[in-house]
Amino acid sequence: MPLAKALELAQEYDLDLVEVAATARPPVCKLMDYGKFKYESAMKAREARKNQAHTVIKEMKLRPKIDPHDYDTKKGHVVRFLKQGDKVKITIMFRGREQSRPELGFRLLQRLASDVEDLGFIESNPKQDGRNMIMVLGPHKKKTEAMAEAREAQAARKAERQGYAPDDHVDESPDAARARADADADAEAPAQSSSDA
């Protein structure tokens, strides 16, 4: 249809004439509410960004002669990172004479990998890089899955908190709670005295 007629039709229906395919011959146009269209496309893009996962590499540094308690703490951090769906780069730092015993670092990395094998796998095997030995662990589940699980757990905790709150005494001041307890006690006192008589 001619451009003038299309513009007239758009004015009649109080809509906008939007060119959809400029390269087509003849060009394709559409009657639509352009403000609403822009808003909906922005909302779709925002939703897509929310569900998009950025791969993050977290780093954990260890020493070959690490104390058992420190090892457990560092392992806990690695477990948390893997549960969140992040990759973890483990670095063993050698100093002085420790550099002549790289097998200590290798054993430590293997021990850590076996401790967290249910959450992650060895993405890059241990290799010596100057004074350091490096290994990368990757998570079994994707970042998007971990984010979805975290959201579900948070919603469940919120629902649980709301379920336990008493409905009739929400956000009660300490004085009001004391007065209610006194009133309950007064109501029970005559009942007890009548049963004694």
C-alpha positions in Angstrom: 0.0 0.0 0.0 1.2 3.5 -0.6 3.1 5.3 2.2 0.5 8.1 2.5 -2.3 5.5 3.0 -0.3 3.6 5.5 0.4 6.8 7.5 -3.3 7.7 7.4 -4.3 4.2 8.6 -1.7 4.5 11.5 -3.2 7.8 12.6 -6.7 6.4 12.4 -5.9 3.6 14.8 -3.6 5.8 16.9 -0.6 3.6 16.2 2.9 4.1 14.8 4.1 3.0 11.4 7.4 1.1 12.0 9.7 -0.2 9.2 10.4 -3.8 10.0 12.5 -5.0 7.0 14.2 -2.1 5.3 16.2 -4.3 2.9 13.1 -6.0 1.4 11.7 -4.8 -1.9 9.2 -3.3 -1.2 10.1 -2.4 2.4 8.0 -4.0 5.0 6.3 -1.9 7.6 4.1 -2.7 10.6 1.4 -0.8 12.6 2.3 -1.0 16.3 2.6 0.9 19.5 6.3 1.7 19.3 6.7 2.7 23.0 5.1 -0.6 24.1 7.3 -2.5 21.7 10.5 -0.8 23.0 9.5 -1.5 26.6 8.8 -5.2 25.9 12.1 -5.7 24.1 14.0 -3.9 27.0 12.3 -6.3 29.5 13.2 -9.3 27.4 16.8 -8.2 27.2 16.9 -7.5 31.0 15.5 -11.0 31.6 18.1 -12.6 29.3 20.9 -10.7 31.2 19.5 -11.9 34.5 19.7 -15.5 33.4 23.0 -15.1 31.8 25.9 -16.5 33.7 29.4 -15.1 33.7 32.1 -17.7 34.1 34.3 -16.6 37.0 37.7 -18.2 37.9 38.2 -18.0 41.7 41.8 -18.5 43.0 42.9 -20.3 46.1 46.5 -20.2 47.2 48.1 -23.0 49.4 51.5 -23.8 50.7 53.0 -27.4 50.6 53.3 -27.5 54.5 49.7 -26.4 55.2 48.2 -27.1 58.6 45.2 -29.6 58.6 42.8 -26.9 60.0 43.9 -24.4 57.3 43.5 -27.0 54.7 40.0 -27.7 55.8 39.2 -24.0 55.7 40.6 -23.6 52.2 38.8 -26.7 51.1 35.5 -25.2 52.4 36.1 -22.2 50.2 36.8 -24.4 47.2 33.6 -26.3 47.9 31.5 -23.1 48.1 33.0 -21.8 44.8 32.2 -25.1 43.0 28.7 -25.1 44.4 28.2 -21.6 43.0 29.2 -22.9 39.6 32.6 -21.1 39.5 35.9 -22.5 38.3 38.7 -22.6 40.9 42.4 -22.1 40.2 44.4 -23.8 42.9 48.0 -22.4 43.3 50.6 -24.1 45.4 53.4 -21.6 46.3 56.9 -23.1 46.9 59.6 -21.2 48.8 63.3 -21.9 49.2 64.0 -25.6 49.5 60.4 -26.5 49.0 61.1 -26.0 45.3 63.2 -29.1 45.2 60.1 -31.2 46.4 57.4 -30.5 43.8 55.8 -33.9 44.6 54.5 -32.5 47.9 52.5 -29.9 46.1 51.3 -32.5 43.5 50.1 -34.8 46.3 48.3 -31.9 48.0 46.5 -31.0 44.8 45.5 -34.6 44.2 44.2 -34.8 47.7 42.1 -31.7 47.3 40.8 -32.9 43.9 39.7 -36.2 45.4 38.1 -34.4 48.4 35.9 -32.3 46.1 35.4 -34.8 43.2 31.6 -35.0 43.8 31.3 -31.2 43.1 34.0 -30.7 40.5 36.6 -32.3 38.2 40.2 -31.5 37.2 39.9 -29.3 34.2 43.6 -28.7 33.9 46.1 -31.1 35.5 48.7 -29.8 38.0 51.7 -28.2 36.2 54.8 -26.4 37.5 55.0 -22.7 36.6 58.2 -21.3 38.1 57.8 -21.2 41.9 54.2 -22.2 41.7 52.2 -25.3 40.8 48.8 -24.7 39.3 45.7 -26.8 38.8 42.2 -25.7 37.7 39.0 -27.4 39.0 35.7 -27.0 37.0 32.3 -27.5 38.5 30.0 -30.4 37.5 27.0 -28.2 37.2 26.7 -25.0 35.1 26.6 -21.6 36.6 22.9 -21.1 35.5 21.9 -24.3 37.3 23.7 -23.2 40.5 22.0 -19.8 40.3 18.6 -21.3 39.8 19.1 -23.7 42.8 20.3 -20.8 45.0 17.2 -18.8 44.0 14.9 -21.8 44.9 16.7 -22.3 48.2 16.3 -18.6 49.1 12.6 -18.7 48.2 12.1 -21.8 50.3 13.9 -20.2 53.3 11.7 -17.1 52.9 8.5 -19.1 52.8 9.7 -21.1 55.8 10.3 -17.9 57.8 6.9 -16.6 56.9 5.2 -19.9 57.7 6.6 -19.9 61.3 5.6 -16.3 62.2 2.4 -16.2 64.2 -0.4 -14.4 62.2 -2.1 -12.5 65.0 0.9 -11.1 66.9 3.2 -9.9 64.1 5.7 -7.1 64.9 4.4 -6.7 68.5 6.3 -4.3 70.8 7.7 -5.8 74.0 5.2 -3.8 76.1 2.3 -5.1 74.1 3.6 -8.7 74.4 3.9 -8.3 78.2 0.4 -6.8 78.5 -1.0 -9.7 76.4 0.8 -12.3 78.6 -0.6 -10.6 81.7 -4.1 -10.6 80.3 -3.8 -14.3 79.5 -2.6 -15.0 83.0 -5.5 -13.1 84.5 -7.9 -15.0 82.4 -6.5 -18.3 83.6 -6.4 -17.3 87.4 -10.2 -17.2 88.0 -10.6 -20.6 86.3 -8.1 -22.1 88.7 -9.7 -20.6 91.8 -13.2 -21.8 90.9 -11.9 -25.3 90.4 -10.2 -25.1 93.9 -13.6 -24.2 95.6 
